[in-house]
Amino acid sequence: MQLNTLIVIVLLSGTITVAQERKISSKVNPGCKTCTNDTILMYVRCDGASDTIHQIWDFTRSIPTVIFAVTKLKSSLDIVWDGNNPTGFYMSETPLYSFATALDKIYEYNDLKDNGHFDPNLPHHIHNLDHMMWHVKEISTTEKEAMVRVYGTLNNDRSEEHGTVAIKLDLIPFKDYAVELPHLIHTANSTQFDVSLVNLTSTPGYNASRFALHLLLVSTDSATETMRYTMRKSLDDEHTPGVFEVIEIKTPALHNYAIGGYLQFRPVGYVQAERGVASSTIAHVSYFNRTSLPVRSTMKTFYDEFGRANLLVQDMMVSFGEGGDGYYAQHNYTAWSFAVGYGSPPTDSFSWYVVLIISGGLLLPVLLAVSGMVYVLVRRHRQRYNSRAMFANED
């Protein structure tokens, strides 16, 4: 039984990295002739064996937005601009499916209960991001990676002295673990979304200030459906020490038909730039609420043609912290990461390091048992040999 288990583990494991799954190409502000350096819209085309995923990463209307549109191969996307703003997205064919998420608000709340959960009944202040100005820190548009790193300030000042909201969007076209904690799994069908709240100024009178993220979730499912929340246990905490859960937000299409859009993340945030176990904190997720698309948003521009009956729009809150941690002011830093993707969410697998440990644990009892049997057999054989020799000498 132990040997059979060992064989199964070895066959199911191995390193998670595989060959490139999609060919990617990316452009910044495609088709825009008047865009400035701070106009940020990245179009990422991901061609697979049977379909194409068109991704739009947008900051032009201030709300950080990621849109997925899945089509057949050889389809194209054209963007029409008016100055620095996209006014139309025209695809050569109707998408088979589309899913999107956006960070449109940041809530500051006075956590008088000191438990980290956002409660709308607590004193709170809303920072709408629809007028925020974003500035580019880094961009990569290669065949091996599409990435953009930006920052913005809540008072629209370029200076980072009064606190910043930093965002990184990253797509790597093969399956592997992300470099930074919580080491989420990235695939050619997903983009990692990192957000950091750095040195934000608390509202006067808020002595228990925390910050929460307000996320919009949109999919081309029936408006009468709902997103689904699932939490599953991971195989181990090798990649995210001390965290054995994975949370997935699935669209109705994914829940009902096993293919659709999703968010995937660990229920953990970080209160220091150097991410580690000591700097981790709990991430809390709220229930879903039905809502509408922001009037001044790239989401509305993209999805206007789909009609309300075929568009599911919901929101959720993600807050951070736990009792006795000193609130946001203790470190003046909160960071969180999630993956947004299409298809079946990726699952963990054992690395060779873990396999070797498990193999050692399974083989050691076997080796001890075999060694014991060999020792007994050899001892009995020697006893019989010595007895025969003794009788022979007596004769």
C-alpha positions, 0 to 999 in steps of 0.5 A: 500500500505504501509503495503504491501511494508513493508511485501515485504521488510521484506520477501526479507531482513534478514541477508545475512549470510547463511549456508556453501555452499561449503566444502573447503580444501586447501594445500600449495605447494601440491606435492612439496618436495623441496619447501622453506618457500618462495615458495607460491602456495595455492591450494583450492578445493571447493566442491559443490552440483553439481560441484567443483571449483579448485582455484590456488593462485600462487606467485611462478613466482612472478606474483600474480595469481588467477585461477578458474577451474570449473569441475564436482564432484570427479575430481582431480588436480595434480601439477608437480614441477621442484624445486620451480616452477610448470611446469604442471597442470594435471586435471583428466578431462577437466574443464567445464570453467576457469577464472583467473586474475593476477596483473603483473605490477604496473605503477607509473605515473606523474599525471600532470592533477591531476585527478587520471586517468592513461593516457599513454601519461603522464610520467610513469614508469613500475614496472614489478612484474615477478621478485618480491620476495614474503614473507609469513606473514600469512597462514590459511588452515582450513575448515572455511577459506583459506587465505594467506597474503604476502608482497614483495618489488620492490627492492627485499629486505626483509626490509620493510623500502623502501616500500612494496606491500602487498597482501591478498587472502581470501576465506570464504565458505559462503555468508557474508560481508567482515570485512574490508571496503568496506565490499565486499560480499564474497561467497563460489564461490569467493576469495577476493583480497586485495592489498596495496601499502605502502611507495613506493619510487617515481621516481625522478622528479615525483612531482605528482606521483600516482600508478596504477595497471595493471590486466590481465583477462583470460577466456576460451571464444572465443578469438574474444569476450570481457569482459563486464563492468557494473556499477549498483546502490547498495541498500544503502550505509550501508556497504560502506558509501557514495558509492552507485555503484558496478562495475562488470567485466563479462566474455562473458559466464557470460554476455551471459549465466548468468554463468561465471567469474567476478570481483566485486568491489566498485569504492573506494580505501583507502589512510590510513591503517585505512579504513574509509570515511575520508580516501577513494578515487576514484578508476578509471577503464580503457577500456579493451585491448587485450594482451597475457599471460606473457611468464614466468607465471603460467597462461601460464603454466596452459592455454597452452593446451587450445589453442589461439582460445579458450582463451580470454586474456585482461587487464585493469588499475585501478588508484586512486585519485582525484584532490587536494588530494596531490597525493600518497605522501600525505599519502604514502599509497593506498589500494584496494579490489576486489572479483574474482568469478564464477557464478552470482555476489552476490547482496546487501540485507537490514540488519535488522537494515535498515529494522527496520528503513524503517519499522518505517518510514512506520508504523509511518504514519499508526499509526498516522492515526489510532490514529487520527481515533480512537481519532475522533471516541472516541470523537464523541462517547462521544459527542453522549453519553453526548447529550443523557445524557443531554436530559435524565436529562431534561426529 
